[in-house]
């Protein structure tokens, strides 16, 4: 057979051409992967490992979400007072108030130390050393050991700037703290829970 006959074997008179497809063994991705991949799905897509996006806040329903104090604990020693708080959801601000029986009051902002990405809890803390003057969030003029028989404490929990979602009170005079909150906390409605710390 000559070469002309090999090319004209097709029934239409056009030469037949055989294509060979070769699978690529090494594929270069462009752009390169920026995240860790673990599992290839039959469709050829891959699933990302880990949380690559920030959690979404709860859907707004027009009503403020009720977040409550789940648990609070304190430690007191010669160095000062440490207070931690676990909530039932996300909160925007937590304040720690200390009221002395002579009428002096301190308000300390607590700092966020842990958060559940799904919105199930926040954990807040404040560590107060002892000093002659107050430095909100770090130094108290009251000492938790020496002054404890004269102190009443409150925790105020907010989910929005003007919303008091929950509060807790403990110490020598909850009624005095109730009066102070009535005057100084516009959102207070006399509903603080009693905490046993």
Residue pairs with C-beta under 8 A, 6 or more apart in sequence:
7 15
7 16
8 15
9 16
10 16
35 48
35 49
35 50
35 52
36 48
36 49
36 50
37 46
37 47
37 48
37 49
38 46
38 47
38 49
39 46
39 47
40 46
41 47
51 117
55 117
55 118
55 119
57 90
57 119
58 65
58 89
58 90
58 119
64 159
64 160
64 163
64 165
65 89
65 90
65 159
65 165
66 159
66 165
66 166
67 87
67 88
67 89
67 90
67 91
67 122
67 157
67 159
67 165
67 166
68 87
68 88
68 89
68 157
68 165
68 166
69 85
69 86
69 87
69 88
69 155
69 157
69 166
69 167
69 168
69 193
69 195
70 86
70 87
70 88
70 121
71 85
71 86
72 83
72 84
72 85
72 86
72 155
72 168
72 195
72 197
73 83
73 84
73 197
74 81
74 82
74 83
74 84
74 144
74 197
75 81
75 82
76 82
76 144
76 145
76 148
77 145
78 145
79 129
79 130
80 127
80 128
80 129
80 130
80 140
80 143
80 144
81 126
81 127
81 128
81 140
81 144
82 125
82 126
82 127
82 128
83 96
83 110
83 125
83 126
83 128
83 155
84 113
84 123
84 124
84 125
85 94
85 110
85 123
85 124
85 125
85 155
85 157
86 121
86 122
86 123
87 94
87 121
87 122
87 123
87 124
87 157
87 166
88 120
88 121
89 119
89 120
89 121
89 122
89 159
90 115
90 119
90 122
90 159
91 122
91 124
91 157
91 158
91 159
91 165
92 158
92 159
92 160
92 161
93 109
93 157
93 158
93 161
94 109
94 110
94 124
94 155
94 156
94 157
94 158
95 107
95 108
95 109
95 110
95 155
95 156
95 158
96 107
96 108
96 109
96 110
96 126
96 153
96 154
96 155
96 156
97 105
97 106
97 107
97 108
97 153
97 154
97 155
97 156
97 177
97 180
97 181
98 105
98 106
98 107
98 108
98 140
98 142
98 151
98 152
98 153
99 105
99 151
99 152
99 153
99 154
99 171
99 173
99 176
99 177
99 180
100 142
100 147
100 150
100 151
101 150
101 151
101 152
101 172
101 173
101 176
102 150
104 141
104 142
105 180
105 184
106 134
106 136
106 140
106 141
106 142
107 136
108 126
108 128
108 136
108 137
108 140
109 126
109 136
109 137
110 124
110 125
110 126
110 137
110 155
111 124
111 125
111 126
111 137
112 122
112 123
112 124
113 123
113 124
113 125
114 121
114 122
114 123
115 121
115 122
115 123
116 122
126 137
127 138
128 138
128 139
128 140
128 144
129 138
129 139
129 140
130 139
130 140
130 141
130 142
130 143
131 139
131 140
131 141
132 141
133 139
133 141
134 140
134 141
142 150
142 151
144 151
149 172
150 172
151 171
151 172
152 169
152 170
152 171
152 172
152 173
152 174
152 176
152 177
153 169
153 170
153 171
153 177
153 197
154 167
154 168
154 169
154 177
154 180
154 181
154 192
155 167
155 168
155 169
155 195
156 164
156 167
156 181
156 185
157 164
157 165
157 166
157 167
158 164
158 165
159 165
162 186
162 187
163 187
164 185
164 187
164 188
164 189
166 193
167 181
167 185
167 188
167 191
167 192
167 193
168 192
168 193
168 194
168 195
169 177
169 178
169 192
169 193
169 194
169 195
170 194
170 195
170 196
170 197
171 177
174 192
174 194
177 192
178 190
178 192
181 188
181 192
182 188
182 190
